[in-house]
Amino acid sequence: MSDFGKLLEEKCMNFSIRIIGLCKFLNEEKHEYRIADQMFRSGTSIGANVAEAQCA
């Protein structure tokens, strides 16, 4: 894997971790369950899309 691929993978992982923290905050503190659920699904799917693109 190229340096760009490794960097992109690392950035996607860090982004997903931050999204999970945000969703946890929205659920526990703000009780925004619908927004948190959609944010979780869309924010964490980026990593799957990148992995699929790298294998193509």
PDBQT receptor file of N, H, CA, C and O in Angstrom, charges set to zero:
ATOM      1  N   MET A   1       0.847  -1.177   0.000  1.00  0.00    +0.000 N 
ATOM      2  CA  MET A   1       0.000   0.000   0.000  1.00  0.00    +0.000 C 
ATOM      3  C   MET A   1       0.893   1.240   0.000  1.00  0.00    +0.000 C 
ATOM      4  O   MET A   1       1.932   1.274   0.659  1.00  0.00    +0.000 OA
ATOM      5  N   SER A   2       0.480   2.230  -0.731  1.00  0.00    +0.000 N 
ATOM      6  H   SER A   2      -0.365   2.203  -1.266  1.00  0.00    +0.000 HD
ATOM      7  CA  SER A   2       1.266   3.454  -0.841  1.00  0.00    +0.000 C 
ATOM      8  C   SER A   2       1.147   4.285   0.431  1.00  0.00    +0.000 C 
ATOM      9  O   SER A   2       0.303   4.030   1.290  1.00  0.00    +0.000 OA
ATOM     10  N   ASP A   3       2.017   5.286   0.526  1.00  0.00    +0.000 N 
ATOM     11  H   ASP A   3       2.703   5.494  -0.172  1.00  0.00    +0.000 HD
ATOM     12  CA  ASP A   3       1.972   6.195   1.676  1.00  0.00    +0.000 C 
ATOM     13  C   ASP A   3       0.642   6.934   1.732  1.00  0.00    +0.000 C 
ATOM     14  O   ASP A   3       0.092   7.169   2.808  1.00  0.00    +0.000 OA
ATOM     15  N   PHE A   4       0.134   7.298   0.558  1.00  0.00    +0.000 N 
ATOM     16  H   PHE A   4       0.581   7.107  -0.316  1.00  0.00    +0.000 HD
ATOM     17  CA  PHE A   4      -1.164   7.987   0.507  1.00  0.00    +0.000 C 
ATOM     18  C   PHE A   4      -2.277   7.091   1.037  1.00  0.00    +0.000 C 
ATOM     19  O   PHE A   4      -3.149   7.550   1.775  1.00  0.00    +0.000 OA
ATOM     20  N   GLY A   5      -2.249   5.826   0.667  1.00  0.00    +0.000 N 
ATOM     21  H   GLY A   5      -1.541   5.453   0.068  1.00  0.00    +0.000 HD
ATOM     22  CA  GLY A   5      -3.259   4.884   1.120  1.00  0.00    +0.000 C 
ATOM     23  C   GLY A   5      -3.231   4.706   2.629  1.00  0.00    +0.000 C 
ATOM     24  O   GLY A   5      -4.278   4.635   3.274  1.00  0.00    +0.000 OA
ATOM     25  N   LYS A   6      -2.033   4.634   3.188  1.00  0.00    +0.000 N 
ATOM     26  H   LYS A   6      -1.183   4.691   2.664  1.00  0.00    +0.000 HD
ATOM     27  CA  LYS A   6      -1.893   4.489   4.644  1.00  0.00    +0.000 C 
ATOM     28  C   LYS A   6      -2.379   5.745   5.360  1.00  0.00    +0.000 C 
ATOM     29  O   LYS A   6      -3.050   5.662   6.389  1.00  0.00    +0.000 OA
ATOM     30  N   LEU A   7      -2.036   6.906   4.811  1.00  0.00    +0.000 N 
ATOM     31  H   LEU A   7      -1.491   6.973   3.975  1.00  0.00    +0.000 HD
ATOM     32  CA  LEU A   7      -2.468   8.169   5.407  1.00  0.00    +0.000 C 
ATOM     33  C   LEU A   7      -3.982   8.299   5.354  1.00  0.00    +0.000 C 
ATOM     34  O   LEU A   7      -4.609   8.710   6.330  1.00  0.00    +0.000 OA
ATOM     35  N   LEU A   8      -4.564   7.950   4.222  1.00  0.00    +0.000 N 
ATOM     36  H   LEU A   8      -4.055   7.616   3.429  1.00  0.00    +0.000 HD
ATOM     37  CA  LEU A   8      -6.016   8.021   4.071  1.00  0.00    +0.000 C 
ATOM     38  C   LEU A   8      -6.716   7.073   5.040  1.00  0.00    +0.000 C 
ATOM     39  O   LEU A   8      -7.726   7.433   5.645  1.00  0.00    +0.000 OA
ATOM     40  N   GLU A   9      -6.183   5.874   5.184  1.00  0.00    +0.000 N 
ATOM     41  H   GLU A   9      -5.363   5.583   4.693  1.00  0.00    +0.000 HD
ATOM     42  CA  GLU A   9      -6.749   4.894   6.108  1.00  0.00    +0.000 C 
ATOM     43  C   GLU A   9      -6.687   5.393   7.550  1.00  0.00    +0.000 C 
ATOM     44  O   GLU A   9      -7.644   5.243   8.310  1.00  0.00    +0.000 OA
ATOM     45  N   GLU A  10      -5.566   5.981   7.914  1.00  0.00    +0.000 N 
ATOM     46  H   GLU A  10      -4.789   6.104   7.297  1.00  0.00    +0.000 HD
ATOM     47  CA  GLU A  10      -5.409   6.522   9.268  1.00  0.00    +0.000 C 
ATOM     48  C   GLU A  10      -6.376   7.677   9.520  1.00  0.00    +0.000 C 
ATOM     49  O   GLU A  10      -6.974   7.765  10.592  1.00  0.00    +0.000 OA
ATOM     50  N   LYS A  11      -6.528   8.557   8.541  1.00  0.00    +0.000 N 
ATOM     51  H   LYS A  11      -6.042   8.487   7.670  1.00  0.00    +0.000 HD
ATOM     52  CA  LYS A  11      -7.455   9.689   8.693  1.00  0.00    +0.000 C 
ATOM     53  C   LYS A  11      -8.902   9.207   8.801  1.00  0.00    +0.000 C 
ATOM     54  O   LYS A  11      -9.682   9.758   9.578  1.00  0.00    +0.000 OA
ATOM     55  N   CYS A  12      -9.260   8.192   8.034  1.00  0.00    +0.000 N 
ATOM     56  H   CYS A  12      -8.627   7.745   7.403  1.00  0.00    +0.000 HD
ATOM     57  CA  CYS A  12     -10.610   7.637   8.116  1.00  0.00    +0.000 C 
ATOM     58  C   CYS A  12     -10.856   7.022   9.488  1.00  0.00    +0.000 C 
ATOM     59  O   CYS A  12     -11.940   7.180  10.048  1.00  0.00    +0.000 OA
ATOM     60  N   MET A  13      -9.876   6.330  10.029  1.00  0.00    +0.000 N 
ATOM     61  H   MET A  13      -8.995   6.201   9.574  1.00  0.00    +0.000 HD
ATOM     62  CA  MET A  13     -10.018   5.721  11.346  1.00  0.00    +0.000 C 
ATOM     63  C   MET A  13     -10.191   6.793  12.415  1.00  0.00    +0.000 C 
ATOM     64  O   MET A  13     -11.064   6.676  13.275  1.00  0.00    +0.000 OA
ATOM     65  N   ASN A  14      -9.371   7.831  12.367  1.00  0.00    +0.000 N 
ATOM     66  H   ASN A  14      -8.662   7.926  11.668  1.00  0.00    +0.000 HD
ATOM     67  CA  ASN A  14      -9.479   8.920  13.343  1.00  0.00    +0.000 C 
ATOM     68  C   ASN A  14     -10.822   9.635  13.228  1.00  0.00    +0.000 C 
ATOM     69  O   ASN A  14     -11.427   9.997  14.237  1.00  0.00    +0.000 OA
ATOM     70  N   PHE A  15     -11.284   9.836  12.003  1.00  0.00    +0.000 N 
ATOM     71  H   PHE A  15     -10.793   9.542  11.183  1.00  0.00    +0.000 HD
ATOM     72  CA  PHE A  15     -12.584  10.478  11.786  1.00  0.00    +0.000 C 
ATOM     73  C   PHE A  15     -13.704   9.624  12.369  1.00  0.00    +0.000 C 
ATOM     74  O   PHE A  15     -14.603  10.143  13.030  1.00  0.00    +0.000 OA
ATOM     75  N   SER A  16     -13.651   8.329  12.128  1.00  0.00    +0.000 N 
ATOM     76  H   SER A  16     -12.920   7.908  11.591  1.00  0.00    +0.000 HD
ATOM     77  CA  SER A  16     -14.686   7.425  12.644  1.00  0.00    +0.000 C 
ATOM     78  C   SER A  16     -14.710   7.424  14.163  1.00  0.00    +0.000 C 
ATOM     79  O   SER A  16     -15.783   7.393  14.766  1.00  0.00    +0.000 OA
ATOM     80  N   ILE A  17     -13.543   7.456  14.785  1.00  0.00    +0.000 N 
ATOM     81  H   ILE A  17     -12.672   7.481  14.295  1.00  0.00    +0.000 HD
ATOM     82  CA  ILE A  17     -13.468   7.490  16.246  1.00  0.00    +0.000 C 
ATOM     83  C   ILE A  17     -14.088   8.774  16.781  1.00  0.00    +0.000 C 
ATOM     84  O   ILE A  17     -14.800   8.749  17.785  1.00  0.00    +0.000 OA
ATOM     85  N   ARG A  18     -13.825   9.888  16.120  1.00  0.00    +0.000 N 
ATOM     86  H   ARG A  18     -13.247   9.908  15.304  1.00  0.00    +0.000 HD
ATOM     87  CA  ARG A  18     -14.418  11.155  16.550  1.00  0.00    +0.000 C 
ATOM     88  C   ARG A  18     -15.933  11.166  16.336  1.00  0.00    +0.000 C 
ATOM     89  O   ARG A  18     -16.668  11.717  17.155  1.00  0.00    +0.000 OA
ATOM     90  N   ILE A  19     -16.397  10.569  15.257  1.00  0.00    +0.000 N 
ATOM     91  H   ILE A  19     -15.800  10.121  14.592  1.00  0.00    +0.000 HD
ATOM     92  CA  ILE A  19     -17.837  10.475  14.992  1.00  0.00    +0.000 C 
ATOM     93  C   ILE A  19     -18.517   9.638  16.068  1.00  0.00    +0.000 C 
ATOM     94  O   ILE A  19     -19.597   9.991  16.543  1.00  0.00    +0.000 OA
ATOM     95  N   ILE A  20     -17.897   8.544  16.449  1.00  0.00    +0.000 N 
ATOM     96  H   ILE A  20     -17.020   8.258  16.064  1.00  0.00    +0.000 HD
ATOM     97  CA  ILE A  20     -18.468   7.692  17.489  1.00  0.00    +0.000 C 
ATOM     98  C   ILE A  20     -18.577   8.462  18.804  1.00  0.00    +0.000 C 
ATOM     99  O   ILE A  20     -19.582   8.348  19.506  1.00  0.00    +0.000 OA
ATOM    100  N   GLY A  21     -17.558   9.240  19.140  1.00  0.00    +0.000 N 
ATOM    101  H   GLY A  21     -16.741   9.333  18.570  1.00  0.00    +0.000 HD
ATOM    102  CA  GLY A  21     -17.615  10.072  20.344  1.00  0.00    +0.000 C 
ATOM    103  C   GLY A  21     -18.723  11.108  20.272  1.00  0.00    +0.000 C 
ATOM    104  O   GLY A  21     -19.423  11.343  21.257  1.00  0.00    +0.000 OA
ATOM    105  N   LEU A  22     -18.885  11.725  19.118  1.00  0.00    +0.000 N 
ATOM    106  H   LEU A  22     -18.316  11.534  18.318  1.00  0.00    +0.000 HD
ATOM    107  CA  LEU A  22     -19.954  12.703  18.935  1.00  0.00    +0.000 C 
ATOM    108  C   LEU A  22     -21.326  12.056  19.084  1.00  0.00    +0.000 C 
ATOM    109  O   LEU A  22     -22.216  12.621  19.721  1.00  0.00    +0.000 OA
ATOM    110  N   CYS A  23     -21.498  10.889  18.509  1.00  0.00    +0.000 N 
ATOM    111  H   CYS A  23     -20.775  10.430  17.992  1.00  0.00    +0.000 HD
ATOM    112  CA  CYS A  23     -22.782  10.190  18.593  1.00  0.00    +0.000 C 
ATOM    113  C   CYS A  23     -23.084   9.783  20.026  1.00  0.00    +0.000 C 
ATOM    114  O   CYS A  23     -24.228   9.859  20.472  1.00  0.00    +0.000 OA
ATOM    115  N   LYS A  24     -22.069   9.357  20.736  1.00  0.00    +0.000 N 
ATOM    116  H   LYS A  24     -21.139   9.295  20.373  1.00  0.00    +0.000 HD
ATOM    117  CA  LYS A  24     -22.246   9.010  22.145  1.00  0.00    +0.000 C 
ATOM    118  C   LYS A  24     -22.707  10.235  22.936  1.00  0.00    +0.000 C 
ATOM    119  O   LYS A  24     -23.611  10.141  23.767  1.00  0.00    +0.000 OA
ATOM    120  N   PHE A  25     -22.080  11.382  22.673  1.00  0.00    +0.000 N 
ATOM    121  H   PHE A  25     -21.346  11.458  21.998  1.00  0.00    +0.000 HD
ATOM    122  CA  PHE A  25     -22.468  12.631  23.328  1.00  0.00    +0.000 C 
ATOM    123  C   PHE A  25     -23.910  13.004  22.987  1.00  0.00    +0.000 C 
ATOM    124  O   PHE A  25     -24.686  13.370  23.871  1.00  0.00    +0.000 OA
ATOM    125  N   LEU A  26     -24.265  12.912  21.715  1.00  0.00    +0.000 N 
ATOM    126  H   LEU A  26     -23.636  12.614  20.998  1.00  0.00    +0.000 HD
ATOM    127  CA  LEU A  26     -25.622  13.264  21.295  1.00  0.00    +0.000 C 
ATOM    128  C   LEU A  26     -26.664  12.358  21.947  1.00  0.00    +0.000 C 
ATOM    129  O   LEU A  26     -27.735  12.822  22.338  1.00  0.00    +0.000 OA
ATOM    130  N   ASN A  27     -26.355  11.085  22.063  1.00  0.00    +0.000 N 
ATOM    131  H   ASN A  27     -25.484  10.709  21.745  1.00  0.00    +0.000 HD
ATOM    132  CA  ASN A  27     -27.288  10.148  22.688  1.00  0.00    +0.000 C 
ATOM    133  C   ASN A  27     -27.440  10.408  24.185  1.00  0.00    +0.000 C 
ATOM    134  O   ASN A  27     -28.559  10.483  24.694  1.00  0.00    +0.000 OA
ATOM    135  N   GLU A  28     -26.323  10.545  24.884  1.00  0.00    +0.000 N 
ATOM    136  H   GLU A  28     -25.414  10.484  24.470  1.00  0.00    +0.000 HD
ATOM    137  CA  GLU A  28     -26.358  10.621  26.341  1.00  0.00    +0.000 C 
ATOM    138  C   GLU A  28     -26.724  12.003  26.868  1.00  0.00    +0.000 C 
ATOM    139  O   GLU A  28     -27.487  12.116  27.828  1.00  0.00    +0.000 OA
ATOM    140  N   GLU A  29     -26.197  13.035  26.263  1.00  0.00    +0.000 N 
ATOM    141  H   GLU A  29     -25.577  12.943  25.483  1.00  0.00    +0.000 HD
ATOM    142  CA  GLU A  29     -26.377  14.386  26.796  1.00  0.00    +0.000 C 
ATOM    143  C   GLU A  29     -27.562  15.128  26.181  1.00  0.00    +0.000 C 
ATOM    144  O   GLU A  29     -28.305  15.807  26.890  1.00  0.00    +0.000 OA
ATOM    145  N   LYS A  30     -27.737  15.004  24.897  1.00  0.00    +0.000 N 
ATOM    146  H   LYS A  30     -27.133  14.453  24.321  1.00  0.00    +0.000 HD
ATOM    147  CA  LYS A  30     -28.752  15.788  24.186  1.00  0.00    +0.000 C 
ATOM    148  C   LYS A  30     -30.002  14.989  23.826  1.00  0.00    +0.000 C 
ATOM    149  O   LYS A  30     -31.013  15.570  23.430  1.00  0.00    +0.000 OA
ATOM    150  N   HIS A  31     -29.944  13.667  23.957  1.00  0.00    +0.000 N 
ATOM    151  H   HIS A  31     -29.123  13.195  24.278  1.00  0.00    +0.000 HD
ATOM    152  CA  HIS A  31     -31.059  12.784  23.636  1.00  0.00    +0.000 C 
ATOM    153  C   HIS A  31     -31.541  12.977  22.199  1.00  0.00    +0.000 C 
ATOM    154  O   HIS A  31     -32.741  12.971  21.924  1.00  0.00    +0.000 OA
ATOM    155  N   GLU A  32     -30.597  13.145  21.306  1.00  0.00    +0.000 N 
ATOM    156  H   GLU A  32     -29.622  13.149  21.529  1.00  0.00    +0.000 HD
ATOM    157  CA  GLU A  32     -30.867  13.283  19.868  1.00  0.00    +0.000 C 
ATOM    158  C   GLU A  32     -30.579  11.940  19.192  1.00  0.00    +0.000 C 
ATOM    159  O   GLU A  32     -29.542  11.760  18.554  1.00  0.00    +0.000 OA
ATOM    160  N   TYR A  33     -31.505  11.017  19.344  1.00  0.00    +0.000 N 
ATOM    161  H   TYR A  33     -32.348  11.163  19.863  1.00  0.00    +0.000 HD
ATOM    162  CA  TYR A  33     -31.261   9.644  18.904  1.00  0.00    +0.000 C 
ATOM    163  C   TYR A  33     -31.268   9.495  17.383  1.00  0.00    +0.000 C 
ATOM    164  O   TYR A  33     -30.419   8.795  16.831  1.00  0.00    +0.000 OA
ATOM    165  N   ARG A  34     -32.200  10.133  16.708  1.00  0.00    +0.000 N 
ATOM    166  H   ARG A  34     -32.890  10.701  17.156  1.00  0.00    +0.000 HD
ATOM    167  CA  ARG A  34     -32.271  10.013  15.244  1.00  0.00    +0.000 C 
ATOM    168  C   ARG A  34     -31.052  10.615  14.573  1.00  0.00    +0.000 C 
ATOM    169  O   ARG A  34     -30.467  10.005  13.678  1.00  0.00    +0.000 OA
ATOM    170  N   ILE A  35     -30.671  11.795  14.995  1.00  0.00    +0.000 N 
ATOM    171  H   ILE A  35     -31.147  12.290  15.722  1.00  0.00    +0.000 HD
ATOM    172  CA  ILE A  35     -29.512  12.460  14.401  1.00  0.00    +0.000 C 
ATOM    173  C   ILE A  35     -28.254  11.658  14.679  1.00  0.00    +0.000 C 
ATOM    174  O   ILE A  35     -27.419  11.470  13.794  1.00  0.00    +0.000 OA
ATOM    175  N   ALA A  36     -28.120  11.186  15.912  1.00  0.00    +0.000 N 
ATOM    176  H   ALA A  36     -28.798  11.339  16.631  1.00  0.00    +0.000 HD
ATOM    177  CA  ALA A  36     -26.936  10.414  16.281  1.00  0.00    +0.000 C 
ATOM    178  C   ALA A  36     -26.848   9.123  15.473  1.00  0.00    +0.000 C 
ATOM    179  O   ALA A  36     -25.763   8.728  15.046  1.00  0.00    +0.000 OA
ATOM    180  N   ASP A  37     -27.973   8.474  15.266  1.00  0.00    +0.000 N 
ATOM    181  H   ASP A  37     -28.855   8.795  15.613  1.00  0.00    +0.000 HD
ATOM    182  CA  ASP A  37     -27.978   7.228  14.499  1.00  0.00    +0.000 C 
ATOM    183  C   ASP A  37     -27.556   7.463  13.056  1.00  0.00    +0.000 C 
ATOM    184  O   ASP A  37     -26.731   6.722  12.521  1.00  0.00    +0.000 OA
ATOM    185  N   GLN A  38     -28.113   8.481  12.429  1.00  0.00    +0.000 N 
ATOM    186  H   GLN A  38     -28.784   9.082  12.863  1.00  0.00    +0.000 HD
ATOM    187  CA  GLN A  38     -27.748   8.787  11.046  1.00  0.00    +0.000 C 
ATOM    188  C   GLN A  38     -26.293   9.225  10.943  1.00  0.00    +0.000 C 
ATOM    189  O   GLN A  38     -25.588   8.836  10.011  1.00  0.00    +0.000 OA
ATOM    190  N   MET A  39     -25.847  10.028  11.894  1.00  0.00    +0.000 N 
ATOM    191  H   MET A  39     -26.420  10.343  12.650  1.00  0.00    +0.000 HD
ATOM    192  CA  MET A  39     -24.454  10.475  11.911  1.00  0.00    +0.000 C 
ATOM    193  C   MET A  39     -23.514   9.278  12.044  1.00  0.00    +0.000 C 
ATOM    194  O   MET A  39     -22.483   9.210  11.374  1.00  0.00    +0.000 OA
ATOM    195  N   PHE A  40     -23.876   8.342  12.909  1.00  0.00    +0.000 N 
ATOM    196  H   PHE A  40     -24.713   8.397  13.453  1.00  0.00    +0.000 HD
ATOM    197  CA  PHE A  40     -23.058   7.153  13.116  1.00  0.00    +0.000 C 
ATOM    198  C   PHE A  40     -22.950   6.332  11.838  1.00  0.00    +0.000 C 
ATOM    199  O   PHE A  40     -21.858   5.918  11.447  1.00  0.00    +0.000 OA
ATOM    200  N   ARG A  41     -24.095   6.099  11.184  1.00  0.00    +0.000 N 
ATOM    201  H   ARG A  41     -24.982   6.435  11.501  1.00  0.00    +0.000 HD
ATOM    202  CA  ARG A  41     -24.083   5.276   9.974  1.00  0.00    +0.000 C 
ATOM    203  C   ARG A  41     -23.309   5.937   8.835  1.00  0.00    +0.000 C 
ATOM    204  O   ARG A  41     -22.523   5.282   8.151  1.00  0.00    +0.000 OA
ATOM    205  N   SER A  42     -23.531   7.216   8.638  1.00  0.00    +0.000 N 
ATOM    206  H   SER A  42     -24.170   7.748   9.194  1.00  0.00    +0.000 HD
ATOM    207  CA  SER A  42     -22.855   7.886   7.516  1.00  0.00    +0.000 C 
ATOM    208  C   SER A  42     -21.388   8.162   7.827  1.00  0.00    +0.000 C 
ATOM    209  O   SER A  42     -20.543   8.077   6.936  1.00  0.00    +0.000 OA
ATOM    210  N   GLY A  43     -21.080   8.488   9.062  1.00  0.00    +0.000 N 
ATOM    211  H   GLY A  43     -21.767   8.557   9.786  1.00  0.00    +0.000 HD
ATOM    212  CA  GLY A  43     -19.698   8.814   9.427  1.00  0.00    +0.000 C 
ATOM    213  C   GLY A  43     -18.773   7.617   9.445  1.00  0.00    +0.000 C 
ATOM    214  O   GLY A  43     -17.593   7.742   9.117  1.00  0.00    +0.000 OA
ATOM    215  N   THR A  44     -19.289   6.463   9.821  1.00  0.00    +0.000 N 
ATOM    216  H   THR A  44     -20.248   6.362  10.087  1.00  0.00    +0.000 HD
ATOM    217  CA  THR A  44     -18.432   5.283   9.875  1.00  0.00    +0.000 C 
ATOM    218  C   THR A  44     -18.393   4.514   8.556  1.00  0.00    +0.000 C 
ATOM    219  O   THR A  44     -17.542   3.641   8.384  1.00  0.00    +0.000 OA
ATOM    220  N   SER A  45     -19.284   4.816   7.634  1.00  0.00    +0.000 N 
ATOM    221  H   SER A  45     -19.975   5.525   7.773  1.00  0.00    +0.000 HD
ATOM    222  CA  SER A  45     -19.267   4.114   6.351  1.00  0.00    +0.000 C 
ATOM    223  C   SER A  45     -18.140   4.608   5.441  1.00  0.00    +0.000 C 
ATOM    224  O   SER A  45     -17.820   3.962   4.443  1.00  0.00    +0.000 OA
ATOM    225  N   ILE A  46     -17.554   5.721   5.773  1.00  0.00    +0.000 N 
ATOM    226  H   ILE A  46     -17.813   6.246   6.583  1.00  0.00    +0.000 HD
ATOM    227  CA  ILE A  46     -16.464   6.260   4.953  1.00  0.00    +0.000 C 
ATOM    228  C   ILE A  46     -15.305   5.274   4.886  1.00  0.00    +0.000 C 
ATOM    229  O   ILE A  46     -14.724   5.052   3.824  1.00  0.00    +0.000 OA
ATOM    230  N   GLY A  47     -14.977   4.688   6.030  1.00  0.00    +0.000 N 
ATOM    231  H   GLY A  47     -15.449   4.868   6.893  1.00  0.00    +0.000 HD
ATOM    232  CA  GLY A  47     -13.883   3.709   6.066  1.00  0.00    +0.000 C 
ATOM    233  C   GLY A  47     -14.163   2.507   5.184  1.00  0.00    +0.000 C 
ATOM    234  O   GLY A  47     -13.265   2.013   4.503  1.00  0.00    +0.000 OA
ATOM    235  N   ALA A  48     -15.393   2.034   5.189  1.00  0.00    +0.000 N 
ATOM    236  H   ALA A  48     -16.123   2.435   5.742  1.00  0.00    +0.000 HD
ATOM    237  CA  ALA A  48     -15.762   0.896   4.346  1.00  0.00    +0.000 C 
ATOM    238  C   ALA A  48     -15.660   1.261   2.873  1.00  0.00    +0.000 C 
ATOM    239  O   ALA A  48     -15.216   0.450   2.060  1.00  0.00    +0.000 OA
ATOM    240  N   ASN A  49     -16.064   2.467   2.527  1.00  0.00    +0.000 N 
ATOM    241  H   ASN A  49     -16.424   3.126   3.187  1.00  0.00    +0.000 HD
ATOM    242  CA  ASN A  49     -15.987   2.908   1.131  1.00  0.00    +0.000 C 
ATOM    243  C   ASN A  49     -14.533   3.032   0.676  1.00  0.00    +0.000 C 
ATOM    244  O   ASN A  49     -14.211   2.670  -0.456  1.00  0.00    +0.000 OA
ATOM    245  N   VAL A  50     -13.671   3.527   1.522  1.00  0.00    +0.000 N 
ATOM    246  H   VAL A  50     -13.933   3.821   2.442  1.00  0.00    +0.000 HD
ATOM    247  CA  VAL A  50     -12.257   3.650   1.177  1.00  0.00    +0.000 C 
ATOM    248  C   VAL A  50     -11.629   2.269   1.000  1.00  0.00    +0.000 C 
ATOM    249  O   VAL A  50     -10.881   2.040   0.049  1.00  0.00    +0.000 OA
ATOM    250  N   ALA A  51     -11.934   1.355   1.910  1.00  0.00    +0.000 N 
ATOM    251  H   ALA A  51     -12.543   1.541   2.682  1.00  0.00    +0.000 HD
ATOM    252  CA  ALA A  51     -11.395  -0.002   1.807  1.00  0.00    +0.000 C 
ATOM    253  C   ALA A  51     -11.854  -0.679   0.519  1.00  0.00    +0.000 C 
ATOM    254  O   ALA A  51     -11.073  -1.362  -0.143  1.00  0.00    +0.000 OA
ATOM    255  N   GLU A  52     -13.120  -0.488   0.168  1.00  0.00    +0.000 N 
ATOM    256  H   GLU A  52     -13.755   0.067   0.706  1.00  0.00    +0.000 HD
ATOM    257  CA  GLU A  52     -13.642  -1.069  -1.063  1.00  0.00    +0.000 C 
ATOM    258  C   GLU A  52     -12.959  -0.467  -2.291  1.00  0.00    +0.000 C 
ATOM    259  O   GLU A  52     -12.653  -1.182  -3.245  1.00  0.00    +0.000 OA
ATOM    260  N   ALA A  53     -12.723   0.828  -2.270  1.00  0.00    +0.000 N 
ATOM    261  H   ALA A  53     -12.971   1.409  -1.495  1.00  0.00    +0.000 HD
ATOM    262  CA  ALA A  53     -12.072   1.501  -3.393  1.00  0.00    +0.000 C 
ATOM    263  C   ALA A  53     -10.622   1.042  -3.543  1.00  0.00    +0.000 C 
ATOM    264  O   ALA A  53     -10.122   0.927  -4.662  1.00  0.00    +0.000 OA
ATOM    265  N   GLN A  54      -9.959   0.785  -2.448  1.00  0.00    +0.000 N 
ATOM    266  H   GLN A  54     -10.365   0.878  -1.539  1.00  0.00    +0.000 HD
ATOM    267  CA  GLN A  54      -8.556   0.346  -2.518  1.00  0.00    +0.000 C 
ATOM    268  C   GLN A  54      -8.448  -1.062  -3.087  1.00  0.00    +0.000 C 
ATOM    269  O   GLN A  54      -7.449  -1.399  -3.722  1.00  0.00    +0.000 OA
ATOM    270  N   CYS A  55      -9.460  -1.878  -2.868  1.00  0.00    +0.000 N 
ATOM    271  H   CYS A  55     -10.272  -1.604  -2.352  1.00  0.00    +0.000 HD
ATOM    272  CA  CYS A  55      -9.437  -3.259  -3.375  1.00  0.00    +0.000 C 
ATOM    273  C   CYS A  55      -9.885  -3.344  -4.838  1.00  0.00    +0.000 C 
ATOM    274  O   CYS A  55      -9.689  -4.369  -5.491  1.00  0.00    +0.000 OA
ATOM    275  N   ALA A  56     -10.478  -2.277  -5.343  1.00  0.00    +0.000 N 
ATOM    276  H   ALA A  56     -10.637  -1.444  -4.812  1.00  0.00    +0.000 HD
ATOM    277  CA  ALA A  56     -10.998  -2.318  -6.715  1.00  0.00    +0.000 C 
ATOM    278  C   ALA A  56      -9.877  -2.228  -7.732  1.00  0.00    +0.000 C 
ATOM    279  O   ALA A  56     -10.133  -2.248  -8.936  1.00  0.00    +0.000 OA
TER     280      ALA A  56
